[in-house]
């Protein structure tokens, strides 16, 4: 299938598909005129790439996981990498929660000051 059809079937932009190929996450063949063509299993592969990206993995990390897609099993190193990624995300969530709490305090203080300055009705 051509890149436009793959884009339509997966919801990934043509630009994203080119990026995935550039990163080594997927391959295509070229027609004599130079157009990319993909095998039917590319749809499933793109959906998996999208899932892993949505899970917070970077393209290089996804590339590390590609061998397990073919074998159906993961290595200890791959599992450790995934656990490390989960820890990184958990740490980021904690940072964001802390930032949200600080922002809530700033909003509360701003409201209290505004109420103190408001003319009595």
C-alpha positions as CSV (number, residue, x, y, z in Angstrom):
1,X,0.0,0.0,0.0
2,X,1.1,3.6,-0.6
3,X,2.0,6.0,2.2
4,X,-1.3,7.9,1.8
5,X,-3.4,4.8,2.3
6,X,-1.3,3.8,5.3
7,X,-1.9,7.3,6.7
8,X,-5.7,7.0,6.2
9,X,-5.8,3.5,7.7
10,X,-3.8,4.4,10.8
11,X,-4.6,8.0,11.4
12,X,-0.8,8.8,11.4
13,X,0.2,11.7,9.2
14,X,2.4,11.1,6.2
15,X,5.0,13.1,7.9
16,X,4.9,10.8,10.9
17,X,5.2,7.8,8.8
18,X,8.2,9.2,7.1
19,X,9.7,9.9,10.5
20,X,9.0,6.4,11.7
21,X,10.8,5.1,8.7
22,X,13.7,7.5,9.1
23,X,14.1,6.3,12.7
24,X,14.2,2.7,11.6
25,X,10.9,1.8,13.2
26,X,9.5,0.5,9.9
27,X,10.6,-0.1,6.4
28,X,9.1,0.5,2.9
29,X,10.0,-0.5,-0.6
30,X,10.2,1.8,-3.5
31,X,8.4,1.6,-6.8
32,X,10.4,2.3,-10.0
33,X,9.1,5.9,-9.7
34,X,10.4,6.2,-6.2
35,X,7.1,6.1,-4.3
36,X,7.1,4.3,-0.9
37,X,5.0,1.2,-0.6
38,X,4.3,-0.7,2.6
39,X,3.3,-4.3,3.3
40,X,-0.2,-4.9,4.8
41,X,1.4,-5.6,8.3
42,X,2.6,-2.0,8.4
43,X,-0.9,-1.0,9.7
44,X,-0.4,-3.1,12.8
45,X,3.2,-1.9,13.2
46,X,2.1,1.8,13.0
47,X,-0.6,1.2,15.6
48,X,2.0,-0.3,17.9
49,X,4.4,2.6,17.4
50,X,1.6,5.0,18.2
51,X,0.7,3.0,21.3
52,X,4.3,3.0,22.6
53,X,4.7,6.7,21.8
54,X,1.5,7.4,23.7
55,X,2.9,5.4,26.6
56,X,5.8,7.9,26.7
57,X,8.5,5.9,25.0
58,X,10.9,7.8,22.7
59,X,11.7,6.5,19.1
60,X,15.1,5.1,20.2
61,X,13.4,3.2,23.1
62,X,10.7,1.9,20.7
63,X,13.5,0.7,18.4
64,X,14.9,-1.2,21.3
65,X,11.6,-3.0,21.7
66,X,11.1,-4.0,18.0
67,X,12.9,-7.3,18.3
68,X,10.4,-8.5,20.9
69,X,7.6,-7.8,18.4
70,X,9.0,-10.4,16.1
71,X,10.0,-13.0,18.8
72,X,6.9,-12.5,21.0
73,X,9.2,-12.3,24.1
74,X,11.1,-9.6,25.9
75,X,14.6,-9.8,27.3
76,X,15.5,-8.9,30.9
77,X,17.2,-5.8,29.6
78,X,14.1,-4.7,27.7
79,X,11.9,-5.2,30.8
80,X,14.3,-3.2,32.9
81,X,14.3,-0.4,30.3
82,X,10.4,-0.4,30.3
83,X,10.4,-0.3,34.1
84,X,12.9,2.6,34.0
85,X,10.6,4.4,31.6
86,X,7.7,3.8,33.9
87,X,9.7,5.2,36.8
88,X,10.7,8.3,34.7
89,X,7.0,8.9,34.0
90,X,6.0,8.4,37.6
91,X,8.7,11.0,38.6
92,X,7.4,13.4,36.0
93,X,3.8,12.9,37.3
94,X,5.0,13.7,40.9
95,X,6.7,16.9,39.6
96,X,3.6,17.9,37.8
97,X,1.4,17.2,40.8
98,X,3.8,19.4,42.9
99,X,3.6,22.2,40.4
100,X,-0.2,22.0,40.4
101,X,-0.2,22.3,44.2
102,X,2.1,25.3,44.1
103,X,-0.1,26.9,41.4
104,X,-3.2,26.2,43.5
105,X,-1.6,28.1,46.4
106,X,-0.7,31.0,44.2
107,X,-4.3,31.2,43.0
108,X,-5.7,30.9,46.5
109,X,-3.4,33.7,47.7
110,X,-4.3,35.9,44.7
111,X,-8.0,35.4,45.4
112,X,-7.6,36.2,49.1
113,X,-5.7,39.4,48.3
114,X,-8.3,40.4,45.8
115,X,-11.1,39.8,48.3
116,X,-9.2,41.9,50.9
117,X,-8.9,44.8,48.4
118,X,-12.4,44.6,47.1
119,X,-14.6,47.5,48.3
120,X,-17.2,46.7,50.8
121,X,-20.7,46.5,49.3
